[in-house]
Amino acid sequence: MKQGIARVVRNRVRRVAIGGGLEIAQLLARSGLMTGARGSGAIFTLHHVRPRAPRAFDPNAHLEITPTFLEEAILTLKRDGYRFVALQDLPESLVLGDPRPVACFTLDDGYRNNLEYALPVFEQHGVPFTVFVSGGYVDRTHTLWWETLADMLSPVRDFRFDFGSGIEAMRAVSNAEKQAVFDRISAYVRGHDEEGAVGKLNELACAQGIDPLAITTRLTLDAAGLRCLLQNPLANLGAHTISHRALAPLSDAEAQREMSESAARVEAIAGRWPATFAYPYGDRHAVSERDCRLAERLGFTVAVTTQPATLSADTVSNLHTLPRISLNGHFQSRRHVTALASGIPFRLMAG
């Protein structure tokens, strides 16, 4: 547990360092330096868009932004000369010769607040957007384990979990201790049999009186809700697998089934095969070259990761490994939008 607490402290220090780096990047961008880092634009990742509701323990705070900040982000990009395009139209937009950078907005997992709070903001400003849909959430057959785990840890003072060598008791009194437990279990879910690990969590949640599928129902849109979203011409749906498992560890057959069945589920709702796909988690550990080949073979025009970068000749050389920039709940200001869109932070990280 001491190692877990140390990891929490390191993460807090890292967040402060990131914030400082964004401030420096914003100043460089405003000074007209490193303009080439902006490239031809950016694809932005969002999850929850909703008014902030303070929670004592909130390990998923980075996955939500407020509607006010979403509007500020749009206005900032407008001020900085961006043109807004739907993700599915990105390839064509990049070859039109328009010198203005592009901005694409994407939202992962299909949360209810995308309809309630995000749509009105996009509609007010005429900005197209894509919601990536996991079929298991739509049909209430799969759970959002990170949301379940947060709800499980919030009221307890200790937590028991079997990491494979017997049940281990972990202290979870302070928020730092709860975060350490959350991080350790998250690493276990991502580093082992994800389906089995999530199954363990779901069993423990039920024993604690928490219904994981009820969380899915409460937080995500069903087919009717997604059809309601699609009534607005600015809205588009993309595929995001069935179970939201990382694809890279799966067999060829499992990965293809996750991707194709997810697309078929979207087709049943939208009336057409989706042009876009988002890899769950989207980092280097979750996405393999095989997955990118599958995305192309299955007919997706564009597939996106969560690798942070702006769009450049290098990053758009393969339309099935496009980078995205997260609008992070910990950094909600116009300065941060300018810094991220500038591409400077990623150029500096790359050395």
Protein Blocks (a to p, Z undefined) as FASTA:
>chain_A
ZZmmmmmmmmmmmmmmmmmmmmmmmmmmmnopaklmnmnodcdddfbdcdddddfbackl
mmpccfklmmmmmmmmmmnopacddfklmmmmmmnopabdcdddddehiiaklmmmmmmm
mmmnopacdddddfklmnopaccfklmmmmmmmmpcbdcddehiapaddddfbmmlmmmm
mmmmmmmmmmmcfklmmmmmmmmmmmnopafklmmmmmpccfklmmmmmmpmkbccddeb
jnopafklpcfklmmmmmmmmmmmmmmmnopacfbdcdehjiaklpcfklmmmmmmnopa
bdcdfbdcdddfklmmpmklcccddddfklccfklmmmmmnommmmmmnZZ
